[in-house]
Amino acid sequence: MGGLTLLGRPGCGLCEELLEELQQVAATVPLPPLAVLDVDDDPVLSRRHGLDIPVLLLDGVVVCRHRLDRQELLRLLRPR
């Protein structure tokens, strides 16, 4: 699992908001490829994150939950 992954579910307003914010960030900063997954399609992800959606992952590691933490995302994307 590489790049960004947004875990959510259909009809989730917070998920849609986070996706919109990511698109705004992508308009100014190059972002890794984004996969949007329904958390309920995978029992492991559902158990781990189902109550905390949306969850944004970078290379499988949690960046933020519920709301986009733009500063944390940009910090994690900075070259080392």
The 8 nearest C-alpha neighbors of each residue, nearest first, counted from 0:
[[1, 58, 59, 2, 4, 3, 57, 34],
 [2, 0, 58, 3, 59, 57, 32, 4],
 [1, 3, 31, 58, 32, 57, 33, 4],
 [2, 4, 57, 33, 56, 32, 31, 34],
 [5, 3, 34, 56, 33, 55, 35, 6],
 [4, 6, 55, 35, 54, 36, 34, 7],
 [7, 5, 36, 54, 38, 53, 37, 35],
 [8, 6, 53, 37, 52, 38, 14, 36],
 [7, 9, 37, 11, 38, 10, 39, 6],
 [10, 8, 11, 7, 37, 14, 12, 15],
 [9, 11, 12, 8, 15, 14, 7, 13],
 [12, 10, 14, 9, 13, 8, 15, 7],
 [11, 13, 15, 14, 10, 16, 9, 17],
 [12, 14, 16, 15, 11, 17, 65, 53],
 [15, 13, 53, 17, 11, 12, 16, 7],
 [14, 16, 18, 12, 13, 17, 19, 11],
 [17, 15, 13, 19, 18, 14, 20, 12],
 [16, 18, 20, 14, 19, 15, 67, 13],
 [17, 19, 21, 15, 16, 20, 14, 22],
 [20, 18, 22, 16, 21, 17, 15, 23],
 [19, 21, 23, 17, 22, 18, 16, 24],
 [22, 20, 18, 24, 23, 19, 25, 17],
 [21, 23, 25, 19, 20, 24, 18, 26],
 [24, 22, 20, 26, 21, 25, 19, 27],
 [23, 25, 21, 26, 22, 27, 28, 20],
 [26, 24, 22, 28, 27, 23, 29, 30],
 [25, 27, 23, 24, 28, 22, 29, 21],
 [26, 28, 25, 24, 29, 23, 22, 30],
 [29, 27, 25, 24, 26, 30, 73, 23],
 [30, 28, 25, 27, 31, 26, 24, 32],
 [31, 29, 25, 28, 32, 33, 76, 24],
 [30, 32, 2, 3, 33, 29, 1, 57],
 [31, 33, 2, 3, 30, 34, 1, 4],
 [34, 32, 3, 4, 2, 31, 35, 5],
 [33, 35, 4, 5, 3, 36, 32, 2],
 [36, 34, 5, 4, 6, 33, 37, 7],
 [37, 35, 6, 38, 5, 34, 7, 4],
 [36, 38, 8, 7, 39, 40, 6, 35],
 [37, 39, 45, 6, 7, 40, 44, 36],
 [38, 40, 45, 37, 41, 42, 8, 49],
 [41, 39, 38, 37, 42, 45, 36, 44],
 [40, 42, 44, 39, 43, 45, 38, 37],
 [43, 41, 45, 44, 46, 39, 40, 38],
 [42, 44, 46, 45, 41, 47, 48, 38],
 [45, 43, 47, 41, 46, 42, 48, 38],
 [44, 46, 49, 42, 38, 39, 48, 43],
 [47, 45, 43, 44, 49, 48, 42, 50],
 [46, 48, 44, 45, 43, 49, 50, 42],
 [47, 49, 51, 45, 44, 50, 46, 52],
 [50, 48, 45, 51, 46, 52, 38, 47],
 [49, 51, 48, 52, 45, 47, 46, 53],
 [52, 50, 48, 49, 53, 64, 65, 54],
 [53, 51, 54, 7, 65, 50, 49, 64],
 [52, 54, 7, 65, 14, 6, 64, 51],
 [53, 55, 64, 52, 6, 5, 63, 65],
 [56, 54, 5, 63, 62, 4, 61, 64],
 [55, 57, 61, 4, 60, 59, 62, 3],
 [58, 56, 3, 60, 59, 2, 62, 4],
 [57, 59, 1, 2, 60, 0, 56, 3],
 [58, 60, 56, 57, 0, 61, 1, 4],
 [61, 59, 56, 57, 58, 62, 55, 3],
 [62, 60, 56, 63, 55, 57, 59, 54],
 [63, 61, 56, 55, 72, 57, 60, 71],
 [64, 62, 55, 61, 68, 54, 67, 66],
 [63, 65, 54, 53, 66, 55, 52, 51],
 [64, 66, 53, 52, 54, 13, 51, 63],
 [67, 65, 64, 17, 68, 63, 13, 53],
 [68, 66, 69, 17, 63, 65, 20, 64],
 [67, 69, 71, 70, 63, 72, 66, 62],
 [68, 70, 72, 71, 67, 73, 24, 21],
 [71, 69, 73, 72, 68, 74, 75, 67],
 [72, 70, 74, 68, 73, 69, 75, 62],
 [73, 71, 69, 75, 74, 70, 76, 68],
 [72, 74, 76, 70, 75, 71, 69, 77],
 [75, 73, 71, 77, 72, 76, 70, 69],
 [74, 76, 72, 73, 77, 71, 62, 78],
 [77, 75, 73, 74, 72, 78, 30, 71],
 [78, 76, 74, 75, 73, 79, 72, 71],
 [79, 77, 76, 75, 74, 73, 72, 30],
 [78, 77, 76, 75, 74, 73, 72, 71]]
